[in-house]
């Protein structure tokens, strides 16, 4: 029997006859020849159907098949250096499963609203194919990194009784018996609990932010990686973030060169992602901002998107900004013993103006101090009883961070808007399809 092959594995079948199953991405015809570009989810290949080599009914059916018609084609794998992937198919037989006419997304220009409304079909385009295969490679690299490092994956719940940083940007939902719950904005607090059980853990799943933001860096629903490490200091957290990012980028370069080429990504910029990363204190970062744009950033404020852009554009690799004023950071972040005005925290800004891709800290491990912080922030003390127990029973220094998957994918792919890094993006005014 003729083996069923995938396009990405055609090199294994050079000179042999194979069967491919996929969809018609593009077609051109010249007399007795049909040039069919077939896609099967793993790649793209040109299939050449010569009238004298195929059954007449197949040749005629291919002539009437439009974009996204579903096809099964059998043919010989031929080396062709000029073709993408280095191979083409000399068609000998097959059939058109469904003839499609009027596929709505054509090679012409379409506006973003039209494309988002038809996201379920837009995913089939070569650009989206490349982006989401790179996303898959990033996810695979993350999980492999943590497996190699001896971490345990313990995912956090999506329904939570309280917020990590207040409820102003959370989605409130009705729970049973008139109780209220929230869609999680972070799995961190639960990761801290599991770190006390397993030492080194990570959770990796969807998170939700109800802030009414329409910037190119924000989504309402996004995936976040959150490692948590017992006995870790801020320096440990920063080193861990650097190790992870270098590992992920290297893996994408090894596995997804074809997809990066589709996106016309400058891989030289990714090849520059090697240790060490520059590390600046908040005060040093403010000095740079004051020199670049006097008066734009007020010392003591958090960094805004324009500030992050200025800082990230100064370096060809991610830059770490550490020890922010504690007032602009979350209640659970430990203060710096050498300067209690500062929090032992770090933000990692991606290069090329992509903004924050990682935010982390050393956590406050002292019970009385943490309880005071919860009260200072006006958070419901009763909802944090279990969290305070972590400081009552075997408390240790510990730390971790959150990495936004879509922002990371957007940076690696060189995307203008983070919405392309999600299969079905959820934004302030979009929840369809």
Phi, psi and omega in degrees: 000146177292126181292145173274124184242164170250155186297322182292345181252016184299330180301334179286349185237022182306130179082355181256164175268133181224166173246131177246143178236122183189214185224150180282114180271321181202151181214142169222147183232141177222097178060250184268015182234136167246128175254107185251121172270114183259140172239145179229013182095335178260345181171190182231142178212145176275130177246121184258117179252110178266134186306324182282350184257348185236157175302143183302325181293327177290316180300317180293318181296321177296325179297332181259356183281131178262180180305134179075013169298142180270133189227148164237119183234139176244135180189179183266134178280118183242135175293132179213095185303333182281347183272147173302129182087348175084008181220156169221168183247125170271103189291136176242335181192184179138192178203158175265112181289314177219125176275125181252140173230141173075033175302128192290336183258108185250173179297348179289170179288136174235147178286160182299324180296317178298316182293321178290324177295331179250035184302325181298335176260329180298332179303339183279351181289157184297322181295313181292325174303314181295315182298313186283336171287327174292320175303314178301319180293324177296313180299315180299318180295319179300311183294323179293319178303312184288329175295316180294331181273000177080023177276155175251131176276116177228098188285149183267158180289155177271324171278127178229151179276347182208170183259156175288325189224038183093166188255009187292336182241031179248152172272119178271136179230153177284132176250190183289151175055043176066012177283159178249144174225171180229145170286132190297141171260353180189145175265009190300312186300320178288327176296325176298320179296316182288332176296327178289343178265326188240351177090299180228117184224167168211150169241153189208105182189186183287143175227162191225134178230125184266014178293140183274074183244138180238028181281168181288353182258358190242141169231155177282324176237128180210165180262140181227135172265132181222095173280151176219134190230120175291144180067021180266141173262174176301319178299321177297318180298316180295317179296321180295318178298318178297314180300316181297310183298319179297319180297314183295313181297318179299319180295318178296319178298326180285326190256339191230039178298318181300315181292321176297324178293321177302321181278357184056038180285136175284098184290343176300326179290329177282325179294342178280355183277082179226156179288157359271156174271145174297142180232121182239139170287161177305318181297319178294321178295319179298320179298320177296317180295320181294324178288322183282322183214081184307130176084352182288320183246125179269128180300130184108340177275158172292167177276131175267176182303316178298324178294315180298322180296316179300314183292315184291331180286350179276350185229153179263012177213168180304145179242138181257125176251120186235162176061064173285161171302136186296336183297333184263007182240171188288159185297332187275357182279132181289142176276152182287119180300333181277342177204089186299351175287345185250151174262146177279076186227167178210140167245136176254118180263127177289153178287174177064029173074022184277346179086195186292129174245341178222138171227128183207181182190168161276138184270153176287121183259353183271129184300307185296320179295316180295319178298319177297321179296317179300319180291321178300323182274000177067031181272152182290108187302322184295332181286344184253017180303313180295324181291322177292332177300331180297335178268347179274329189237092175078039181294141177219159171301141179200164181196171180183190181205171172242133175245124177281117185297312185294322177295321179294315177297319179300319178295310183297323181279344184074039184275149177281324184230137185293343183298332180288345182274359179244137180302315179227085188294140174249121182230178186306318182245023179216121174224015177237142358279000000 
